[in-house]
Amino acid sequence: QVQLVESGGGLVQAGGSLRLSCAASGIDFRISAMGWYRQAPGNQRELVAQAYSSGTTTTADSVKGRFTISRDNAKNTVYLQMNSLKPEDTDIYYCAAAYGVLSRDNYWGQGTQVTVSS
């Protein structure tokens, strides 16, 4: 059974930083695509960043230069370092995993709330 457990969310002032962590189990982490999505109530889930086993990473234009995704294959953990946070970054952030490419059929974590105050 695949489990993705997120941590690191919380309340931060605008301009601050947070680091999200996602510990994966039940999946071959070395060959998995890992990613972070975010979603506000009533909105579609948005892909924020993804990291492939090849080392390739991508980030959404809305967070480029502020957010960095990384993965530690020895710890089966993926991270999202979020700097220069803005109120519009307030969302529930979800960790995702997949064999191959990320899609709607990902394995999902339970989500962690990130709130940025102005």
N, C-alpha and C positions, 0 to 999 in steps of 0.2 A: 504494500500500500504506500503510495507516494504521499509524503507529508512535507509541506513547506511552512515554516514557522517564522513569521516576521517579528522584528523588534526594532526599537529605536525611534518610533514616532513620538510626537508630543507637541507642546506649545512653545513657540519661539517668536521673538520679535523680528520684524522685517530687518533684513540685512544679516541675520544670524545664520547658523549652520546646524544641520542635523545629519547623522549618518544612520541609514537604515541597514539592517542585516536580515538575511533570509537563510536559515539553515534547512538544507534539504536532506531527506532520507527516503529510502525505498526507490531510488532512481539512480541510474548510472550517471553520476554528476559529470564525469569526465567527457561524456559525449553529448551532454544535454545543452540545449540553448536555454539561457536564463535571462529573465527580464523583469523590469518594473513597469507597472501600469498605474494609472491613477484615474479616479472617477469621483465626480461630485454628484449629489442626488439629482436625478433627472437628466444627467448627461451620459454620453457614451464613454466607455472605458478607453483611455488614451494610452498608447505606448509611449513611455518616457525614455527608456533606455534598454538596450539588449546587449548581451555578451555571449559570443559563441565559443565553443571549445577550441576553435582555431585561433582564438585571440582577438578576432574582429569584434569591435564594439561600435554601436551607433547610439546617438542621442537625438531626441526631438529638437527641432529648431527652437522651440519655446524655452528650452532649458540649456541649450548649448552654451558652453563656457562657464556654466554655473554648477551643473550636476555631472558627476563622474561615476560610471559603473565599473565595478571590478569584481573579480571572482578569485576565491582561494580554493583550488581543487583539492588540496590536502584536507581542508576543513568542510568541504561540501557546502560552502557558504558564498553567497553573492551579496555585494554591498552596493549601496547608493549613497555617495557623498553629495550632500546638497548644501551649497554655499550661496551667499547673497540671496537668501530666500525672500520672496515677495508674497504679499497677501493673496495674490492669485494662484500661488502654489498650494493653497489650502485645499486638501482633498483627502480621500482615503487612498492609500497606496497599497498596491497588491503585487506580491511576488508571483512570478509565473515561470514554469519550466515546460520543456517539450523536447522530444526526440525529433531532430530535424529543425524546422523553423517554427517560430512562435505564431500562434493563430488563435482563433476562438476556442479551439479544442485543447488549450493548455491545461496543465495542472495548475491549480491556484492556491495561494495562501489565503488566510482569513482576512487579511487587510489590516493596516495600521493607520491611525488617524494622524495627519500632519496639519497643524493649525498655525498660520503665520499671522500675527497681529500687526496692525499698522501703527 
